[in-house]
Amino acid sequence: MLFQTFLFYFFNSCMIISAIMVISTVNAVYSIFFLILVFCNATFLLLLLNAEFLALTLILVYIGAVAVLFLFVVMMLDIKQIDRKEKNIFFFYL
């Protein structure tokens, strides 16, 4: 019982820290990696609560589909080049 309580607080604190890192990182790719870490910690918490079906669903749907799709979209956008183009357009208006 003591070990399960320790695991609960450990995964809960890791999930809160990684959720804070999702919104505080500047790089979008790192933000999505921290979002995947949030989903993994939530999965471990569901496994501690003996909700195996919900844990498996969370892994398959959110990590397997949504987070990986976000990661591919962000990596394909190449945000740094978009910022450069917007700055060049701003200089043309002056």
TIVO-2410 file (N, C-alpha, C; in nm, 3 decimals):
# residues 94
REC num residu      c1      c2      c3 atome chaine
REC   1      M   0.082  -0.120   0.000     N      A
REC   1      M   0.000   0.000   0.000    CA      A
REC   1      M   0.087   0.127   0.000     C      A
REC   2      L   0.193   0.124   0.074     N      A
REC   2      L   0.282   0.240   0.079    CA      A
REC   2      L   0.350   0.263  -0.056     C      A
REC   3      F   0.388   0.154  -0.124     N      A
REC   3      F   0.453   0.166  -0.255    CA      A
REC   3      F   0.357   0.223  -0.359     C      A
REC   4      Q   0.230   0.184  -0.355     N      A
REC   4      Q   0.132   0.237  -0.450    CA      A
REC   4      Q   0.107   0.386  -0.425     C      A
REC   5      T   0.108   0.426  -0.301     N      A
REC   5      T   0.092   0.568  -0.269    CA      A
REC   5      T   0.211   0.648  -0.319     C      A
REC   6      F   0.331   0.592  -0.301     N      A
REC   6      F   0.451   0.658  -0.353    CA      A
REC   6      F   0.445   0.672  -0.504     C      A
REC   7      L   0.404   0.564  -0.573     N      A
REC   7      L   0.393   0.570  -0.719    CA      A
REC   7      L   0.289   0.672  -0.764     C      A
REC   8      F   0.178   0.679  -0.691     N      A
REC   8      F   0.073   0.776  -0.725    CA      A
REC   8      F   0.126   0.918  -0.716     C      A
REC   9      Y   0.192   0.951  -0.607     N      A
REC   9      Y   0.245   1.086  -0.592    CA      A
REC   9      Y   0.359   1.114  -0.690     C      A
REC  10      F   0.439   1.013  -0.720     N      A
REC  10      F   0.548   1.031  -0.817    CA      A
REC  10      F   0.494   1.062  -0.955     C      A
REC  11      F   0.398   0.980  -1.006     N      A
REC  11      F   0.344   1.004  -1.139    CA      A
REC  11      F   0.261   1.132  -1.143     C      A
REC  12      N   0.196   1.164  -1.033     N      A
REC  12      N   0.117   1.286  -1.028    CA      A
REC  12      N   0.208   1.409  -1.035     C      A
REC  13      S   0.317   1.408  -0.959     N      A
REC  13      S   0.409   1.522  -0.963    CA      A
REC  13      S   0.479   1.533  -1.098     C      A
REC  14      C   0.516   1.419  -1.158     N      A
REC  14      C   0.576   1.423  -1.292    CA      A
REC  14      C   0.478   1.477  -1.395     C      A
REC  15      M   0.351   1.442  -1.380     N      A
REC  15      M   0.251   1.490  -1.474    CA      A
REC  15      M   0.230   1.640  -1.460     C      A
REC  16      I   0.229   1.692  -1.339     N      A
REC  16      I   0.211   1.835  -1.319    CA      A
REC  16      I   0.332   1.912  -1.372     C      A
REC  17      I   0.452   1.863  -1.346     N      A
REC  17      I   0.572   1.931  -1.395    CA      A
REC  17      I   0.578   1.930  -1.548     C      A
REC  18      S   0.545   1.816  -1.608     N      A
REC  18      S   0.550   1.811  -1.754    CA      A
REC  18      S   0.436   1.893  -1.817     C      A
REC  19      A   0.323   1.905  -1.749     N      A
REC  19      A   0.216   1.990  -1.801    CA      A
REC  19      A   0.256   2.138  -1.796     C      A
REC  20      I   0.329   2.176  -1.692     N      A
REC  20      I   0.379   2.313  -1.685    CA      A
REC  20      I   0.482   2.336  -1.796     C      A
REC  21      M   0.563   2.235  -1.823     N      A
REC  21      M   0.663   2.248  -1.930    CA      A
REC  21      M   0.599   2.255  -2.068     C      A
REC  22      V   0.480   2.196  -2.085     N      A
REC  22      V   0.410   2.205  -2.214    CA      A
REC  22      V   0.381   2.349  -2.249     C      A
REC  23      I   0.336   2.426  -2.151     N      A
REC  23      I   0.297   2.564  -2.181    CA      A
REC  23      I   0.410   2.664  -2.165     C      A
REC  24      S   0.523   2.621  -2.108     N      A
REC  24      S   0.631   2.717  -2.085    CA      A
REC  24      S   0.748   2.703  -2.182     C      A
REC  25      T   0.755   2.598  -2.260     N      A
REC  25      T   0.866   2.584  -2.353    CA      A
REC  25      T   0.845   2.671  -2.476     C      A
REC  26      V   0.954   2.717  -2.531     N      A
REC  26      V   0.947   2.803  -2.650    CA      A
REC  26      V   0.937   2.718  -2.776     C      A
REC  27      N   1.010   2.609  -2.780     N      A
REC  27      N   1.011   2.522  -2.898    CA      A
REC  27      N   0.886   2.435  -2.899     C      A
REC  28      A   0.815   2.434  -3.008     N      A
REC  28      A   0.690   2.358  -3.017    CA      A
REC  28      A   0.712   2.208  -3.018     C      A
REC  29      V   0.823   2.164  -3.071     N      A
REC  29      V   0.851   2.020  -3.074    CA      A
REC  29      V   0.873   1.968  -2.932     C      A
REC  30      Y   0.947   2.043  -2.851     N      A
REC  30      Y   0.967   2.002  -2.712    CA      A
REC  30      Y   0.835   2.005  -2.635     C      A
REC  31      S   0.750   2.099  -2.668     N      A
REC  31      S   0.620   2.106  -2.604    CA      A
REC  31      S   0.537   1.981  -2.632     C      A
REC  32      I   0.543   1.932  -2.753     N      A
REC  32      I   0.468   1.811  -2.787    CA      A
REC  32      I   0.529   1.688  -2.720     C      A
REC  33      F   0.662   1.686  -2.707     N      A
REC  33      F   0.724   1.576  -2.633    CA      A
REC  33      F   0.680   1.575  -2.487     C      A
REC  34      F   0.670   1.693  -2.426     N      A
REC  34      F   0.621   1.700  -2.289    CA      A
REC  34      F   0.472   1.662  -2.282     C      A
REC  35      L   0.395   1.692  -2.387     N      A
REC  35      L   0.255   1.650  -2.390    CA      A
REC  35      L   0.244   1.498  -2.395     C      A
REC  36      I   0.331   1.434  -2.470     N      A
REC  36      I   0.334   1.287  -2.472    CA      A
REC  36      I   0.370   1.233  -2.334     C      A
REC  37      L   0.462   1.301  -2.264     N      A
REC  37      L   0.497   1.259  -2.129    CA      A
REC  37      L   0.379   1.275  -2.033     C      A
REC  38      V   0.298   1.379  -2.050     N      A
REC  38      V   0.177   1.395  -1.970    CA      A
REC  38      V   0.082   1.279  -1.993     C      A
REC  39      F   0.064   1.241  -2.118     N      A
REC  39      F  -0.025   1.129  -2.149    CA      A
REC  39      F   0.028   0.997  -2.092     C      A
REC  40      C   0.159   0.978  -2.094     N      A
REC  40      C   0.217   0.856  -2.037    CA      A
REC  40      C   0.197   0.851  -1.886     C      A
REC  41      N   0.215   0.965  -1.819     N      A
REC  41      N   0.194   0.968  -1.675    CA      A
REC  41      N   0.047   0.946  -1.640     C      A
REC  42      A  -0.043   0.999  -1.721     N      A
REC  42      A  -0.186   0.974  -1.698    CA      A
REC  42      A  -0.219   0.826  -1.718     C      A
REC  43      T  -0.151   0.763  -1.813     N      A
REC  43      T  -0.171   0.619  -1.835    CA      A
REC  43      T  -0.127   0.539  -1.714     C      A
REC  44      F  -0.011   0.575  -1.657     N      A
REC  44      F   0.036   0.504  -1.539    CA      A
REC  44      F  -0.058   0.525  -1.420     C      A
REC  45      L  -0.115   0.645  -1.409     N      A
REC  45      L  -0.211   0.669  -1.302    CA      A
REC  45      L  -0.337   0.585  -1.321     C      A
REC  46      L  -0.382   0.570  -1.444     N      A
REC  46      L  -0.498   0.486  -1.470    CA      A
REC  46      L  -0.468   0.339  -1.443     C      A
REC  47      L  -0.345   0.297  -1.470     N      A
REC  47      L  -0.308   0.159  -1.438    CA      A
REC  47      L  -0.305   0.135  -1.287     C      A
REC  48      L  -0.266   0.238  -1.210     N      A
REC  48      L  -0.269   0.224  -1.065    CA      A
REC  48      L  -0.412   0.214  -1.012     C      A
REC  49      L  -0.505   0.272  -1.084     N      A
REC  49      L  -0.646   0.266  -1.044    CA      A
REC  49      L  -0.718   0.143  -1.099     C      A
REC  50      N  -0.644   0.054  -1.163     N      A
REC  50      N  -0.697  -0.069  -1.224    CA      A
REC  50      N  -0.799  -0.040  -1.334     C      A
REC  51      A  -0.774   0.063  -1.411     N      A
REC  51      A  -0.857   0.096  -1.526    CA      A
REC  51      A  -0.775   0.068  -1.651     C      A
REC  52      E  -0.755  -0.059  -1.681     N      A
REC  52      E  -0.665  -0.097  -1.789    CA      A
REC  52      E  -0.719  -0.059  -1.926     C      A
REC  53      F  -0.851  -0.070  -1.945     N      A
REC  53      F  -0.909  -0.035  -2.075    CA      A
REC  53      F  -0.891   0.113  -2.105     C      A
REC  54      L  -0.914   0.198  -2.006     N      A
REC  54      L  -0.895   0.341  -2.028    CA      A
REC  54      L  -0.749   0.376  -2.052     C      A
REC  55      A  -0.659   0.305  -1.984     N      A
REC  55      A  -0.515   0.329  -2.005    CA      A
REC  55      A  -0.475   0.291  -2.147     C      A
REC  56      L  -0.522   0.177  -2.193     N      A
REC  56      L  -0.490   0.133  -2.329    CA      A
REC  56      L  -0.551   0.227  -2.433     C      A
REC  57      T  -0.672   0.272  -2.408     N      A
REC  57      T  -0.738   0.367  -2.499    CA      A
REC  57      T  -0.661   0.498  -2.504     C      A
REC  58      L  -0.613   0.544  -2.388     N      A
REC  58      L  -0.535   0.668  -2.384    CA      A
REC  58      L  -0.407   0.654  -2.464     C      A
REC  59      I  -0.342   0.540  -2.453     N      A
REC  59      I  -0.218   0.519  -2.529    CA      A
REC  59      I  -0.247   0.514  -2.679     C      A
REC  60      L  -0.346   0.438  -2.718     N      A
REC  60      L  -0.372   0.420  -2.861    CA      A
REC  60      L  -0.426   0.547  -2.927     C      A
REC  61      V  -0.520   0.613  -2.862     N      A
REC  61      V  -0.585   0.727  -2.926    CA      A
REC  61      V  -0.501   0.853  -2.913     C      A
REC  62      Y  -0.465   0.889  -2.790     N      A
REC  62      Y  -0.400   1.018  -2.772    CA      A
REC  62      Y  -0.252   1.016  -2.808     C      A
REC  63      I  -0.179   0.918  -2.760     N      A
REC  63      I  -0.037   0.915  -2.791    CA      A
REC  63      I  -0.015   0.864  -2.933     C      A
REC  64      G  -0.088   0.760  -2.970     N      A
REC  64      G  -0.066   0.699  -3.100    CA      A
REC  64      G  -0.116   0.781  -3.216     C      A
REC  65      A  -0.217   0.859  -3.197     N      A
REC  65      A  -0.275   0.932  -3.310    CA      A
REC  65      A  -0.259   1.083  -3.295     C      A
REC  66      V  -0.313   1.138  -3.190     N      A
REC  66      V  -0.321   1.284  -3.178    CA      A
REC  66      V  -0.184   1.347  -3.157     C      A
REC  67      A  -0.108   1.297  -3.060     N      A
REC  67      A   0.022   1.359  -3.030    CA      A
REC  67      A   0.121   1.339  -3.144     C      A
REC  68      V   0.121   1.224  -3.206     N      A
REC  68      V   0.212   1.201  -3.318    CA      A
REC  68      V   0.172   1.287  -3.438     C      A
REC  69      L   0.042   1.306  -3.459     N      A
REC  69      L  -0.004   1.395  -3.566    CA      A
REC  69      L   0.039   1.538  -3.539     C      A
REC  70      F   0.025   1.586  -3.415     N      A
REC  70      F   0.073   1.719  -3.380    CA      A
REC  70      F   0.223   1.731  -3.405     C      A
REC  71      L   0.297   1.628  -3.369     N      A
REC  71      L   0.442   1.631  -3.386    CA      A
REC  71      L   0.479   1.641  -3.534     C      A
REC  72      F   0.415   1.562  -3.618     N      A
REC  72      F   0.445   1.568  -3.761    CA      A
REC  72      F   0.407   1.703  -3.821     C      A
REC  73      V   0.295   1.758  -3.781     N      A
REC  73      V   0.251   1.888  -3.835    CA      A
REC  73      V   0.348   1.997  -3.796     C      A
REC  74      V   0.390   1.998  -3.669     N      A
REC  74      V   0.483   2.102  -3.624    CA      A
REC  74      V   0.618   2.087  -3.691     C      A
REC  75      M   0.663   1.964  -3.710     N      A
REC  75      M   0.792   1.945  -3.776    CA      A
REC  75      M   0.785   1.979  -3.924     C      A
REC  76      M   0.670   1.965  -3.986     N      A
REC  76      M   0.657   1.997  -4.128    CA      A
REC  76      M   0.641   2.147  -4.153     C      A
REC  77      L   0.593   2.223  -4.056     N      A
REC  77      L   0.568   2.365  -4.077    CA      A
REC  77      L   0.695   2.447  -4.089     C      A
REC  78      D   0.798   2.411  -4.017     N      A
REC  78      D   0.924   2.485  -4.013    CA      A
REC  78      D   0.897   2.630  -3.975     C      A
REC  79      I   0.864   2.650  -3.849     N      A
REC  79      I   0.816   2.777  -3.796    CA      A
REC  79      I   0.919   2.889  -3.811     C      A
REC  80      K   1.047   2.859  -3.805     N      A
REC  80      K   1.149   2.964  -3.815    CA      A
REC  80      K   1.147   3.033  -3.951     C      A
REC  81      Q   1.121   2.960  -4.059     N      A
REC  81      Q   1.114   3.022  -4.191    CA      A
REC  81      Q   0.989   3.108  -4.205     C      A
REC  82      I   0.880   3.071  -4.141     N      A
REC  82      I   0.759   3.153  -4.146    CA      A
REC  82      I   0.783   3.286  -4.076     C      A
REC  83      D   0.854   3.286  -3.964     N      A
REC  83      D   0.885   3.410  -3.894    CA      A
REC  83      D   0.973   3.500  -3.980     C      A
REC  84      R   1.067   3.444  -4.051     N      A
REC  84      R   1.153   3.525  -4.138    CA      A
REC  84      R   1.074   3.588  -4.251     C      A
REC  85      K   0.982   3.514  -4.307     N      A
REC  85      K   0.902   3.569  -4.417    CA      A
REC  85      K   0.813   3.682  -4.368     C      A
REC  86      E   0.756   3.669  -4.248     N      A
REC  86      E   0.671   3.776  -4.195    CA      A
REC  86      E   0.753   3.901  -4.168     C      A
REC  87      K   0.876   3.887  -4.122     N      A
REC  87      K   0.960   4.004  -4.099    CA      A
REC  87      K   0.997   4.071  -4.230     C      A
REC  88      N   1.022   3.995  -4.336     N      A
REC  88      N   1.055   4.053  -4.466    CA      A
REC  88      N   0.936   4.127  -4.523     C      A
REC  89      I   0.816   4.076  -4.508     N      A
REC  89      I   0.696   4.144  -4.556    CA      A
REC  89      I   0.677   4.275  -4.479     C      A
REC  90      F   0.706   4.275  -4.352     N      A
REC  90      F   0.695   4.397  -4.271    CA      A
REC  90      F   0.790   4.505  -4.321     C      A
REC  91      F   0.908   4.469  -4.363     N      A
REC  91      F   1.003   4.566  -4.413    CA      A
REC  91      F   0.962   4.621  -4.550     C      A
REC  92      F   0.891   4.540  -4.629     N      A
REC  92      F   0.846   4.590  -4.759    CA      A
REC  92      F   0.737   4.695  -4.743     C      A
REC  93      Y   0.660   4.690  -4.638     N      A
REC  93      Y   0.553   4.789  -4.618    CA      A
REC  93      Y   0.607   4.923  -4.575     C      A
REC  94      L   0.727   4.926  -4.520     N      A
REC  94      L   0.784   5.055  -4.478    CA      A
REC  94      L   0.835   5.127  -4.600     C      A
***
